Amino acid sequence: MSWNPSGSIELLQKRARIITEIRHFFEREAYLEVDTPYMAQYGVTDVHLTNIKACFRGKPYYLQTSPEYHMKRLLAAGSGPIYQLARVFRDDECGRWHNPEFSLLEWYQLDVDHWYLIDEMEQLFQHLSDVPCFKRMSYQEAFEKACHLNPLEADLQEIQKVCERFDLANVLASDESKDQHLHLLMAMVVEPYLGKKYFEPVVVYDFPASQACLAKVQGQVAHRFEVYWQGVELANGFHELTDASLQRLRFEEDLQLRRQMGLPAMEMDHLLLAAMQHGLPECSGVALGIDRLISILLKQDSIAKVMSFAFSHL
């Protein structure tokens, strides 16, 4: 077992300069840098995320998968526009583009929609390096290009046939939901297609309303987006839901889905709901994987090479 860092000192120096430039960008745009807890009494209800558990004086806590809930509590308290370079933790796969502990850049701007943050993220990328302008396309367009499938109109049987066409028929059980099959196609077919087809970063917007997470919904689509570059998912952004009663309903739907999927029960974050009830201002927010972005900017093929000590080197 080697004692050496997973990333070279030269690359870590370049990483530090990129982090400095990120701070310069947000200072210029008049954001307040904040710092929120890594550990909290509540985890997440989202079926696609799993907290790593911690313990203090015999009481269970959760390492945070994102600083989102605490940052929204700051927004409700009157912080104004904020950003954070956070350390986050997920009990997820570990490999080329995944580490159980990683760096996440998250920021929130008031009185804007998600389109504003797409433009701002493009400006951030171009501030950091000579990055081409973003390619923008809807979720429906991305699926039609990669799979010849309209994901908003197709039923489960049609989507399962597409999975068969890409040799993915046996990955999921036949009774898994339409969204589970769409998530599979996005990860295994659409994302690689975008990476091969387009040199520039690609913004995919107008996700199905059933995949809204914490975003506002209009008709069939959710006001959220994801950013992909070279086949790697980099960011997830939302025109944020501000209605506490609707947020509670979404948490309850998550918990019901967790029961159906046999996942561990989680308690919804009552402190976030109380903050939203007090008044979460109209805002949009985005979370950007810093290790992945730096890897691509520095032309590296894994995040371990731009981290001091990846999980394999602990």
C-alpha positions as CSV (number, residue, x, y, z in Angstrom):
1,M,0.0,0.0,0.0
2,S,1.5,3.4,-1.0
3,W,1.5,6.4,1.3
4,N,1.6,8.8,-1.7
5,P,-1.2,11.1,-2.6
6,S,-3.5,10.0,-5.4
7,G,-2.9,13.3,-7.2
8,S,0.5,14.7,-8.2
9,I,1.6,17.9,-6.5
10,E,1.7,19.7,-9.9
11,L,-2.0,18.8,-10.5
12,L,-2.9,19.8,-6.9
13,Q,-1.3,23.2,-7.4
14,K,-3.3,23.7,-10.6
15,R,-6.4,22.6,-8.7
16,A,-5.7,25.2,-6.0
17,R,-5.5,27.9,-8.7
18,I,-8.8,26.9,-10.2
19,I,-10.5,27.0,-6.7
20,T,-9.0,30.5,-6.2
21,E,-10.5,31.6,-9.6
22,I,-13.9,30.2,-8.6
23,R,-13.9,32.3,-5.5
24,H,-12.9,35.4,-7.5
25,F,-15.8,34.8,-9.9
26,F,-18.4,34.6,-7.1
27,E,-16.9,37.6,-5.2
28,R,-17.1,39.6,-8.4
29,E,-20.8,38.6,-8.7
30,A,-21.5,39.7,-5.1
31,Y,-22.2,36.3,-3.6
32,L,-21.6,35.6,0.0
33,E,-19.4,32.5,0.7
34,V,-20.9,30.4,3.5
35,D,-19.9,27.3,5.4
36,T,-22.5,24.8,6.6
37,P,-22.3,21.5,8.7
38,Y,-21.0,18.3,7.2
39,M,-23.1,16.3,9.7
40,A,-26.8,16.8,10.6
41,Q,-29.6,15.0,12.4
42,Y,-31.6,14.6,9.1
43,G,-30.5,12.8,5.9
44,V,-32.2,12.8,2.5
45,T,-35.4,11.0,1.4
46,D,-34.4,10.9,-2.3
47,V,-34.3,7.2,-3.4
48,H,-31.3,7.9,-5.6
49,L,-29.1,9.1,-2.8
50,T,-27.8,7.4,0.4
51,N,-26.3,9.1,3.4
52,I,-23.2,7.8,5.2
53,K,-24.1,7.5,8.8
54,A,-22.2,9.0,11.7
55,C,-22.6,8.8,15.5
56,F,-22.1,11.3,18.3
57,R,-22.6,10.4,22.0
58,G,-24.7,7.4,20.9
59,K,-27.1,9.4,18.7
60,P,-27.2,8.8,14.9
61,Y,-26.4,11.6,12.5
62,Y,-25.9,11.8,8.8
63,L,-23.0,13.1,6.7
64,Q,-24.6,15.4,4.2
65,T,-25.0,14.5,0.5
66,S,-25.3,18.2,-0.3
67,P,-25.3,21.5,1.6
68,E,-28.7,22.4,0.0
69,Y,-31.0,22.1,3.1
70,H,-28.7,24.2,5.3
71,M,-28.2,26.8,2.5
72,K,-31.9,27.1,2.1
73,R,-32.3,27.8,5.8
74,L,-29.7,30.6,5.4
75,L,-31.7,32.0,2.4
76,A,-34.9,31.9,4.5
77,A,-33.0,33.8,7.2
78,G,-32.1,36.6,4.8
79,S,-28.6,35.7,3.6
80,G,-29.1,37.0,0.0
81,P,-27.2,35.2,-2.8
82,I,-24.8,32.6,-1.4
83,Y,-22.3,30.0,-2.6
84,Q,-20.3,27.2,-0.9
85,L,-17.4,25.0,-1.8
86,A,-18.5,22.0,0.3
87,R,-17.3,18.6,1.2
88,V,-20.1,16.1,0.8
89,F,-20.6,12.4,1.3
90,R,-22.6,9.7,-0.5
91,D,-22.8,6.0,0.1
92,D,-22.6,5.3,-3.6
93,E,-20.4,3.6,-6.1
94,C,-16.7,4.3,-6.1
95,G,-14.6,4.5,-9.2
96,R,-13.3,6.6,-12.0
97,W,-15.8,9.5,-11.5
98,H,-17.1,8.6,-8.0
99,N,-15.7,9.0,-4.6
100,P,-17.7,8.6,-1.3
101,E,-16.3,12.0,-0.2
102,F,-16.0,14.8,-2.8
103,S,-16.2,18.5,-3.4
104,L,-19.4,20.2,-4.5
105,L,-19.8,23.9,-5.5
106,E,-23.4,25.0,-4.8
107,W,-24.8,28.4,-5.2
108,Y,-28.2,30.2,-5.0
109,Q,-29.3,33.5,-6.7
110,L,-32.5,35.3,-5.7
111,D,-35.4,36.3,-8.0
112,V,-34.1,34.4,-11.1
113,D,-35.1,31.2,-12.9
114,H,-32.9,28.3,-13.9
115,W,-32.2,29.8,-17.3
116,Y,-30.2,32.6,-15.5
117,L,-28.1,30.0,-13.8
118,I,-27.4,28.2,-17.0
119,D,-26.0,31.4,-18.4
120,E,-24.0,32.1,-15.2
121,M,-22.5,28.6,-15.2
122,E,-21.4,29.1,-18.8
123,Q,-19.7,32.4,-17.7
124,L,-18.0,30.5,-14.8
125,F,-16.6,27.8,-17.1
126,Q,-15.3,30.5,-19.5
127,H,-13.8,32.4,-16.6
128,L,-11.9,29.3,-15.6
129,S,-10.7,28.2,-19.1
130,D,-11.2,28.4,-22.8
131,V,-14.4,26.5,-22.8
132,P,-16.8,26.6,-25.8
133,C,-20.4,27.9,-25.5
134,F,-22.9,25.4,-24.1
135,K,-25.1,23.3,-26.3
136,R,-28.6,23.4,-25.0
137,M,-31.3,20.8,-25.6
138,S,-34.4,19.5,-23.9
139,Y,-34.6,16.1,-22.1
140,Q,-37.0,15.0,-24.9
141,E,-34.6,16.1,-27.6
142,A,-31.7,14.3,-26.0
143,F,-33.7,11.0,-25.8
144,E,-35.0,11.4,-29.3
145,K,-31.4,11.9,-30.6
146,A,-29.8,9.1,-28.6
147,C,-32.7,6.5,-28.4
148,H,-35.3,7.6,-31.0
149,L,-37.8,7.8,-28.0
150,N,-40.1,10.5,-26.8
151,P,-39.7,10.0,-23.0
152,L,-42.6,12.3,-22.1
153,E,-45.2,10.4,-24.2
154,A,-43.9,6.8,-24.2
155,D,-45.4,4.3,-21.9
156,L,-43.5,1.7,-19.9
157,Q,-43.7,-1.0,-22.5
158,E,-42.3,1.2,-25.2
159,I,-39.4,2.3,-22.9
160,Q,-38.7,-1.4,-22.1
161,K,-38.4,-2.2,-25.8
162,V,-35.8,0.5,-26.1
163,C,-33.9,-1.0,-23.2
164,E,-34.0,-4.3,-25.0
165,R,-32.6,-2.7,-28.1
166,F,-29.6,-1.4,-26.1
167,D,-29.1,-4.8,-24.3
168,L,-30.4,-3.4,-21.0
169,A,-33.5,-5.6,-20.7
170,N,-32.2,-7.6,-17.7
171,V,-30.8,-4.7,-15.7
172,L,-34.1,-3.8,-14.0
173,A,-37.0,-5.9,-12.9
174,S,-40.0,-5.7,-15.3
175,D,-42.2,-4.0,-12.6
176,E,-39.7,-1.1,-12.0
177,S,-41.2,2.3,-12.8
178,K,-41.1,4.3,-16.0
179,D,-38.7,6.7,-14.3
180,Q,-36.3,4.0,-13.2
181,H,-36.1,2.8,-16.8
182,L,-35.5,6.4,-18.0
183,H,-32.8,6.8,-15.4
184,L,-31.2,3.7,-16.8
185,L,-31.3,4.9,-20.4
186,M,-30.0,8.3,-19.4
187,A,-27.0,6.8,-17.7
188,M,-26.2,4.0,-20.1
189,V,-27.2,5.5,-23.5
190,V,-28.0,9.2,-23.5
191,E,-25.0,10.4,-21.4
192,P,-22.4,8.5,-23.5
193,Y,-24.1,9.7,-26.7
194,L,-23.8,13.3,-25.6
195,G,-20.1,12.8,-24.8
196,K,-19.4,11.3,-28.2
197,K,-21.6,13.6,-30.3
198,Y,-20.7,17.0,-28.8
199,F,-17.3,18.5,-27.9
200,E,-18.9,21.4,-25.9
201,P,-20.7,21.1,-22.5
202,V,-24.4,20.1,-23.0
203,V,-27.2,21.5,-20.9
204,V,-30.3,19.2,-20.8
205,Y,-33.4,20.9,-19.5
206,D,-37.1,20.3,-19.1
207,F,-36.9,17.0,-17.2
208,P,-40.2,15.0,-16.7
209,A,-42.4,16.4,-13.9
210,S,-42.1,13.1,-12.2
211,Q,-38.3,13.8,-11.8
212,A,-38.8,17.2,-10.3
213,C,-36.9,16.6,-7.1
214,L,-36.9,20.0,-5.5
215,A,-37.8,22.0,-8.6
216,K,-40.9,23.9,-9.7
217,V,-43.1,22.1,-12.2
218,Q,-45.1,23.4,-15.1
219,G,-47.2,21.0,-17.1
220,Q,-45.3,17.9,-18.1
221,V,-41.9,19.3,-17.2
222,A,-39.8,20.3,-14.2
223,H,-37.8,23.5,-14.2
224,R,-34.5,21.9,-13.8
225,F,-31.4,21.1,-15.8
226,E,-28.3,19.0,-15.8
227,V,-24.9,19.7,-17.5
228,Y,-22.8,17.0,-19.2
229,W,-19.4,17.3,-20.7
230,Q,-17.4,14.5,-22.3
231,G,-20.0,12.1,-21.2
232,V,-19.7,13.1,-17.5
233,E,-22.5,14.6,-15.5
234,L,-21.2,17.8,-13.9
235,A,-24.1,19.8,-12.5
236,N,-27.7,19.7,-11.5
237,G,-29.7,23.0,-11.3
238,F,-33.3,23.9,-10.2
239,H,-35.8,26.8,-10.2
240,E,-36.4,26.0,-6.6
241,L,-39.7,24.9,-5.1
242,T,-40.5,27.4,-2.3
243,D,-43.9,26.1,-1.2
244,A,-43.5,24.2,2.1
245,S,-46.7,22.2,1.8
246,L,-45.7,21.0,-1.7
247,Q,-42.2,20.2,-0.4
248,R,-43.7,18.1,2.5
249,L,-45.9,16.2,-0.1
250,R,-42.8,15.4,-2.2
251,F,-41.0,14.2,0.9
252,E,-44.0,11.9,1.7
253,E,-44.0,10.6,-1.9
254,D,-40.2,9.8,-1.5
255,L,-40.9,7.9,1.7
256,Q,-43.7,5.9,0.1
257,L,-41.4,5.1,-2.8
258,R,-38.6,4.0,-0.4
259,R,-41.1,1.6,1.3
260,Q,-42.1,0.2,-2.1
261,M,-38.4,-0.3,-3.1
262,G,-37.5,-1.9,0.2
263,L,-35.1,1.0,1.1
264,P,-34.3,2.1,4.7
265,A,-36.8,4.5,6.1
266,M,-35.7,8.2,6.5
267,E,-37.2,11.1,8.4
268,M,-38.0,14.2,6.4
269,D,-36.0,17.3,7.3
270,H,-38.4,19.2,9.6
271,L,-36.0,22.1,10.0
272,L,-36.0,22.7,6.2
273,L,-39.8,22.6,6.1
274,A,-40.0,25.1,9.0
275,A,-37.6,27.5,7.2
276,M,-39.7,27.2,4.0
277,Q,-42.8,27.8,6.0
278,H,-41.2,31.0,7.4
279,G,-40.4,32.0,3.8
280,L,-37.9,30.7,1.3
281,P,-37.4,33.6,-1.2
282,E,-37.8,33.0,-4.9
283,C,-34.5,31.6,-6.1
284,S,-32.7,29.2,-8.3
285,G,-29.8,27.0,-7.3
286,V,-27.2,24.7,-8.8
287,A,-24.7,22.0,-7.6
288,L,-21.5,21.4,-9.6
289,G,-19.1,18.6,-9.0
290,I,-15.8,20.3,-8.6
291,D,-13.5,17.2,-8.8
292,R,-15.1,16.2,-12.1
293,L,-14.9,19.7,-13.6
294,I,-11.3,20.1,-12.6
295,S,-10.4,16.6,-14.0
296,I,-11.9,17.7,-17.4
297,L,-10.3,21.1,-17.4
298,L,-6.9,19.5,-16.6
299,K,-7.4,16.7,-19.2
300,Q,-7.4,13.9,-16.6
301,D,-9.3,10.6,-17.0
302,S,-10.4,10.3,-13.3
303,I,-11.1,12.4,-10.3
304,A,-8.5,10.6,-8.2
305,K,-5.8,12.3,-10.1
306,V,-6.9,15.8,-9.0
307,M,-7.6,14.8,-5.4
308,S,-5.1,14.7,-2.6
309,F,-6.2,11.4,-1.3
310,A,-9.0,9.5,-3.2
311,F,-10.8,6.6,-1.4
312,S,-8.2,4.1,-2.7
313,H,-5.4,6.1,-0.9
314,L,-7.0,6.5,2.5
